[in-house]
Amino acid sequence: MTFRLLSFLLLMLGFTLPATAQSFDQVAQADILPGWRNPDGTHVAAIQITLNPGWHTYWRAPGDAGIPPQIRWDGSRNLSAIEVNWPTPEVFLQGGLRSIGYEDKLILPVRITPKSPAKTVRLKAVLDVGVCRDICVPMKFKVKAELPVDGKRDARIAAALVDRPLHRDEAGVRGATCKLSPTQDGLKLTARVDMPSAGGSEVAVIETDNPHVWVAEGSTRRQGSALITETELVHVDGTAFILDRSAIRITVLGTRHAVDIQGCTG
C-alpha cells in the first residue's frame, strides 16, 4: 500500500471521530427545492445544503482531503429514474492536501423521471456528507418533499443547472488519450487532453466507473496545446483490476470554466 493511500485511509478514519459531537449539529442545514415539471414529463428539483460562514462541503470526487458524498433515495414514491447534476466546484487546499467542493451553499439539481407523469412525486433522500472548516465533520441529513405537477420554475435551480462543466465539444476538446503502466500497487495513468486552456492553473480530476478503485491526487501541467495529468490508481483491496478507458471521466477545472470529458483512447 502506498504512503498516500495509507494517509488517505487514516485521514478518513480521523474524520469519523467527531460524528457524535452535538456542537456541530447546526453548521449546515439541508432541504429540498420542489422545482417544476417539464413538458416531457420529467421533473427538475434540487437538494439545497446551506452552510455556516467559513464552512464548505464536497463534490462527487472530493480529493484526498475530502469526504465522498453519498445520497440514497429510499422511500421515494412515483420515481422511475433520477439524475444528479453537479454544479462546477471550487478547489481548496486543506492541511496541505487538495479538496474539491462548495462554500456557503450547494444547490444540487436532480432530474427525475416519474413512473406516472400526471402524479406528484414524493422525494425522500438520505445524505451522508462531510462539512469542513478547521476540522471536518461527517453529517447525515434526511429530507423529503412532495413535488407537485404544477410546480413553479425556480431561478436558483436554473442557475445551478447553467453552472455546470462544459461538454468536450463546447470547450473545443480535440482529443483525449490515456496511457497505463504498472506500479508497485496498481496502475499509473497519464492522460493527454488536447484542448484550449480553461484558464489559470488548471486542475484535472480523474474518475473511474469502479467505486473500489482509489484515484490519487494527480499532477497537472501544460505542454503546448495539450493538458497532461498523471495519477496512480489502486484497488482498495490491493488486488488487480481492469480499467475501462471508455468509462474514465476527466474533469478539468480552470478559472474561466470547467470541462467534462467522458472517455479516452489508448
Backbone torsions as a table, in degrees:
resi	resn	phi	psi	omega
1	MET	NA	133.6	-179.8
2	THR	-70.0	156.9	178.3
3	PHE	-60.8	-39.1	-177.7
4	ARG	-68.1	-38.6	177.7
5	LEU	-65.4	-42.0	177.5
6	LEU	-61.6	-42.6	178.9
7	SER	-62.0	-39.9	179.9
8	PHE	-62.4	-46.4	-178.7
9	LEU	-64.9	-39.2	177.6
10	LEU	-67.2	-37.4	179.0
11	LEU	-64.2	-43.8	179.1
12	MET	-63.7	-39.0	177.0
13	LEU	-62.9	-41.4	178.6
14	GLY	-64.1	-33.2	-179.6
15	PHE	-65.6	-27.0	-176.0
16	THR	-78.2	-13.0	-173.1
17	LEU	-66.0	-39.7	-177.9
18	PRO	-82.3	11.8	-170.4
19	ALA	-60.0	-28.5	-177.6
20	THR	-93.3	2.3	-177.2
21	ALA	-73.3	109.1	-175.3
22	GLN	-65.1	-23.3	-177.3
23	SER	-65.8	-13.7	-178.8
24	PHE	-98.0	3.2	-172.9
25	ASP	-59.8	-31.8	-171.3
26	GLN	-105.1	15.0	179.9
27	VAL	-75.6	-16.1	178.7
28	ALA	-150.6	148.6	176.3
29	GLN	-131.9	153.5	-179.0
30	ALA	-133.9	144.3	173.5
31	ASP	-152.9	177.9	-179.9
32	ILE	-112.8	131.6	169.9
33	LEU	-91.7	117.5	-168.1
34	PRO	-69.2	-25.3	172.5
35	GLY	69.8	-149.6	-169.8
36	TRP	-145.1	163.0	177.8
37	ARG	-99.4	131.1	178.7
38	ASN	-83.3	160.1	177.4
39	PRO	-58.0	-28.0	179.7
40	ASP	-81.5	3.3	177.4
41	GLY	94.8	-13.8	176.3
42	THR	-74.2	158.9	-179.0
43	HIS	-122.4	134.1	177.8
44	VAL	-108.7	121.0	176.8
45	ALA	-132.8	-170.2	178.6
46	ALA	-158.7	149.8	166.5
47	ILE	-95.1	131.6	179.7
48	GLN	-114.3	123.6	174.6
49	ILE	-113.8	119.2	-179.6
50	THR	-107.0	126.4	-174.6
51	LEU	-111.1	148.9	172.6
52	ASN	-65.4	156.0	-178.9
53	PRO	-53.9	135.0	177.6
54	GLY	89.8	-8.9	-179.5
55	TRP	-98.0	153.5	174.4
56	HIS	-140.3	161.3	176.1
57	THR	-127.1	-176.4	-162.0
58	TYR	-116.1	153.1	173.3
59	TRP	-77.4	173.5	-177.3
60	ARG	-63.2	-30.2	174.2
61	ALA	-115.9	91.0	-164.1
62	PRO	-81.1	-7.4	-175.2
63	GLY	87.3	171.3	-174.9
64	ASP	-61.2	-29.0	-176.6
65	ALA	-96.1	6.2	-175.4
66	GLY	-107.5	168.6	177.6
67	ILE	-109.4	118.2	-178.0
68	PRO	-62.2	127.1	178.5
69	PRO	-73.9	147.2	176.0
70	GLN	-132.1	136.9	180.0
71	ILE	-129.5	130.5	174.8
72	ARG	-120.0	144.2	-175.2
73	TRP	-111.6	23.2	-177.6
74	ASP	-57.6	136.7	177.0
75	GLY	89.6	-4.6	176.0
76	SER	-69.2	150.9	179.9
77	ARG	-125.2	150.1	-178.2
78	ASN	58.6	42.5	-179.3
79	LEU	-124.6	117.4	179.3
80	SER	-95.5	-41.6	-179.7
81	ALA	-153.6	155.4	179.2
82	ILE	-144.6	136.4	179.8
83	GLU	-122.6	126.5	179.0
84	VAL	-93.1	131.8	-179.0
85	ASN	-113.6	102.5	-176.6
86	TRP	-79.3	124.1	172.8
87	PRO	-66.7	164.5	179.0
88	THR	-62.6	126.0	-178.7
89	PRO	-90.3	175.7	173.4
90	GLU	-107.5	161.6	177.3
91	VAL	-106.6	128.9	179.5
92	PHE	-119.2	154.7	168.0
93	LEU	-106.2	127.3	-173.5
94	GLN	-137.5	109.6	-179.0
95	GLY	60.8	32.8	-178.6
96	GLY	81.8	-2.1	178.5
97	LEU	-112.2	156.0	-179.7
98	ARG	-88.5	135.2	171.1
99	SER	-131.2	160.1	-173.1
100	ILE	-133.2	127.0	-177.8
101	GLY	-177.8	-144.5	-170.4
102	TYR	-139.5	138.9	175.9
103	GLU	-100.4	149.2	170.5
104	ASP	69.3	-55.4	-176.6
105	LYS	-154.8	141.3	172.5
106	LEU	-123.3	122.4	169.9
107	ILE	-109.1	113.7	-171.9
108	LEU	-109.4	97.8	-178.4
109	PRO	-66.4	145.5	174.1
110	VAL	-131.0	134.8	178.0
111	ARG	-106.3	119.3	-171.0
112	ILE	-110.7	135.5	170.5
113	THR	-103.6	107.8	179.7
114	PRO	-72.6	151.6	172.0
115	LYS	-66.1	-39.5	176.9
116	SER	-124.4	104.3	-176.0
117	PRO	-62.2	-19.8	-177.9
118	ALA	-83.5	-4.3	-176.4
119	LYS	-116.1	160.4	177.0
120	THR	-67.7	157.4	174.6
121	VAL	-108.4	131.1	172.2
122	ARG	-98.6	109.8	-176.4
123	LEU	-102.0	123.5	174.6
124	LYS	-124.1	136.2	-179.0
125	ALA	-138.6	141.6	170.2
126	VAL	-114.7	120.7	-177.0
127	LEU	-111.4	125.9	169.4
128	ASP	-109.5	109.0	-175.3
129	VAL	-133.1	162.2	172.7
130	GLY	-106.2	141.0	172.3
131	VAL	-124.5	140.8	-171.9
132	CYS	-137.7	147.0	164.1
133	ARG	-139.1	-100.3	173.1
134	ASP	-79.5	-27.3	174.8
135	ILE	-129.7	168.4	179.0
136	CYS	-114.0	136.6	-176.1
137	VAL	-128.1	124.4	173.0
138	PRO	-76.1	136.9	-179.0
139	MET	-132.4	149.8	177.0
140	LYS	-119.8	129.3	176.6
141	PHE	-120.2	140.9	171.8
142	LYS	-119.9	118.5	-177.2
143	VAL	-129.4	152.8	177.8
144	LYS	-154.7	154.9	179.4
145	ALA	-164.8	153.2	170.5
146	GLU	-90.0	128.5	-179.7
147	LEU	-104.0	103.9	-172.6
148	PRO	-75.2	156.2	177.5
149	VAL	-65.5	-34.3	-175.5
150	ASP	-100.5	31.9	-179.4
151	GLY	-64.8	154.2	-178.2
152	LYS	-90.6	145.3	175.3
153	ARG	-62.3	133.0	-174.8
154	ASP	-110.4	118.7	-176.9
155	ALA	-63.0	-29.5	179.6
156	ARG	-66.4	-42.2	178.3
157	ILE	-69.2	-41.7	179.7
158	ALA	-59.6	-40.7	179.3
159	ALA	-65.6	-38.5	179.0
160	ALA	-67.3	-33.7	177.2
161	LEU	-67.8	-36.1	178.5
162	VAL	-70.3	-34.3	-177.1
163	ASP	-81.7	66.4	-177.7
164	ARG	-125.4	158.7	172.2
165	PRO	-61.6	145.9	176.8
166	LEU	-71.2	148.8	169.9
167	HIS	-72.2	162.1	-174.2
168	ARG	-58.8	-38.8	179.9
169	ASP	-67.4	-39.0	179.0
170	GLU	-64.0	-32.3	-176.7
171	ALA	-92.3	-0.1	178.8
172	GLY	75.8	28.6	177.9
173	VAL	-70.7	126.0	-177.0
174	ARG	-97.8	-15.7	178.8
175	GLY	173.8	156.1	177.6
176	ALA	-144.1	124.5	179.1
177	THR	-122.6	151.7	177.8
178	CYS	-131.4	126.5	174.9
179	LYS	-110.9	138.1	-177.5
180	LEU	-118.6	141.6	174.9
181	SER	-144.8	147.0	-176.8
182	PRO	-71.8	147.4	171.0
183	THR	-122.0	179.9	-179.7
184	GLN	-61.5	-35.1	-173.9
185	ASP	-110.4	-15.7	-175.3
186	GLY	-171.4	-122.9	-177.9
187	LEU	-132.3	141.9	169.3
188	LYS	-94.9	131.5	178.8
189	LEU	-115.4	127.0	174.0
190	THR	-117.1	114.7	-179.3
191	ALA	-106.1	136.3	176.6
192	ARG	-121.0	117.4	-179.1
193	VAL	-114.8	118.3	179.0
194	ASP	-88.0	104.2	-174.0
195	MET	-159.5	154.9	172.3
196	PRO	-65.2	158.1	-179.5
197	SER	-62.7	140.3	173.6
198	ALA	-87.6	-1.4	176.4
199	GLY	105.1	135.9	174.1
200	GLY	64.5	-153.1	178.1
201	SER	-83.8	96.2	-175.6
202	GLU	-67.6	146.0	175.1
203	VAL	-123.1	126.9	177.2
204	ALA	-106.2	132.5	-179.6
205	VAL	-115.9	128.5	-179.3
206	ILE	-102.9	133.8	173.0
207	GLU	-129.4	151.4	174.4
208	THR	-119.1	173.6	177.6
209	ASP	-90.0	5.3	-178.3
210	ASN	-107.7	109.5	-177.9
211	PRO	-66.3	-11.8	-179.3
212	HIS	-93.7	2.1	177.5
213	VAL	-102.3	120.0	177.7
214	TRP	-86.8	131.6	179.4
215	VAL	-109.7	120.4	-178.1
216	ALA	-71.5	159.3	172.2
217	GLU	-63.2	122.7	-174.5
218	GLY	-95.7	174.3	173.8
219	SER	-106.0	146.5	-178.0
220	THR	-132.3	135.4	178.5
221	ARG	-148.7	161.0	175.9
222	ARG	-94.9	140.5	173.7
223	GLN	-137.0	86.9	-174.5
224	GLY	66.5	-125.2	-179.2
225	SER	-85.5	1.7	-175.8
226	ALA	-110.9	146.9	173.1
227	LEU	-102.4	126.3	-178.2
228	ILE	-111.9	128.3	174.6
229	THR	-130.9	140.2	-179.8
230	GLU	-127.2	138.2	178.8
231	THR	-153.1	172.1	176.6
232	GLU	-117.8	142.0	178.5
233	LEU	-119.1	131.5	-176.5
234	VAL	-135.7	133.7	173.8
235	HIS	-72.7	135.9	-175.5
236	VAL	-63.6	-22.5	177.6
237	ASP	-91.4	0.3	-179.4
238	GLY	75.2	13.9	-177.5
239	THR	-98.3	167.2	176.8
240	ALA	-70.7	157.6	-180.0
241	PHE	-152.6	160.1	177.5
242	ILE	-105.9	135.8	-178.5
243	LEU	-110.7	125.3	178.3
244	ASP	-92.1	109.2	-177.6
245	ARG	-60.8	-33.7	-178.1
246	SER	-68.2	-18.5	-179.5
247	ALA	-98.1	-1.3	177.8
248	ILE	-71.9	135.4	-179.8
249	ARG	-117.1	125.5	179.4
250	ILE	-115.3	120.9	175.6
251	THR	-112.1	123.4	178.3
252	VAL	-103.6	123.1	-179.1
253	LEU	-108.1	119.6	178.4
254	GLY	-127.2	178.2	-178.6
255	THR	-77.4	-23.8	179.2
256	ARG	-90.3	-40.8	-179.4
257	HIS	-165.8	175.0	174.4
258	ALA	-116.9	159.2	-177.5
259	VAL	-132.7	133.1	179.2
260	ASP	-108.5	116.6	-175.4
261	ILE	-118.0	117.8	-179.0
262	GLN	-99.0	114.9	174.4
263	GLY	85.4	152.0	175.5
264	CYS	-146.4	159.0	-179.3
265	THR	-99.9	169.7	-178.2
266	GLY	-81.1	NA	NA
